[in-house]
Amino acid sequence: MRTIFRLSAVLAVFAVAPAFAEGTAEQKAACENDAYRLCESAVPDPVAIEKCLAAQISALSADCRSEFTGGASAKKSRKR
């Protein structure tokens, strides 16, 4: 019984993980152009795209960068 429960838990984790890697509609809208511009070789792998964009954060558009920083840069630019 425990084996079945453990197996079910592991399968659930693997089923949910791709959904998290896909990103929200807002993240896609903000970063899609940057992904094609800076990380074309990573497309269509969402995990590889995220890693590539994170590695080039200084080259990202303001909207995409704010998705990576939790909106901090967008809030700063609005206050000015």
Contacts in CASP RR format, 6 or more apart in sequence:
PFRMAT RR
TARGET T0000
AUTHOR 0000-0000-0000
METHOD contacts of the structure
MODEL  1
MRTIFRLSAVLAVFAVAPAFAEGTAEQKAACENDAYRLCESAVPDPVAIE
KCLAAQISALSADCRSEFTGGASAKKSRKR
18 46 0 8 1.000
21 46 0 8 1.000
21 47 0 8 1.000
21 50 0 8 1.000
22 46 0 8 1.000
23 46 0 8 1.000
26 67 0 8 1.000
27 67 0 8 1.000
29 63 0 8 1.000
30 61 0 8 1.000
30 63 0 8 1.000
30 64 0 8 1.000
30 66 0 8 1.000
30 67 0 8 1.000
31 49 0 8 1.000
31 53 0 8 1.000
31 60 0 8 1.000
31 61 0 8 1.000
31 63 0 8 1.000
31 64 0 8 1.000
31 67 0 8 1.000
33 61 0 8 1.000
33 64 0 8 1.000
34 53 0 8 1.000
34 59 0 8 1.000
34 60 0 8 1.000
34 61 0 8 1.000
34 64 0 8 1.000
35 42 0 8 1.000
35 43 0 8 1.000
35 49 0 8 1.000
35 52 0 8 1.000
35 53 0 8 1.000
36 43 0 8 1.000
38 52 0 8 1.000
38 53 0 8 1.000
38 56 0 8 1.000
38 59 0 8 1.000
38 60 0 8 1.000
39 48 0 8 1.000
39 49 0 8 1.000
39 52 0 8 1.000
39 53 0 8 1.000
39 56 0 8 1.000
42 48 0 8 1.000
42 49 0 8 1.000
42 51 0 8 1.000
42 52 0 8 1.000
43 49 0 8 1.000
53 60 0 8 1.000
53 64 0 8 1.000
53 68 0 8 1.000
54 68 0 8 1.000
57 65 0 8 1.000
57 68 0 8 1.000
57 69 0 8 1.000
60 68 0 8 1.000
62 73 0 8 1.000
62 74 0 8 1.000
62 77 0 8 1.000
63 74 0 8 1.000
65 73 0 8 1.000
66 72 0 8 1.000
66 73 0 8 1.000
66 74 0 8 1.000
66 75 0 8 1.000
END
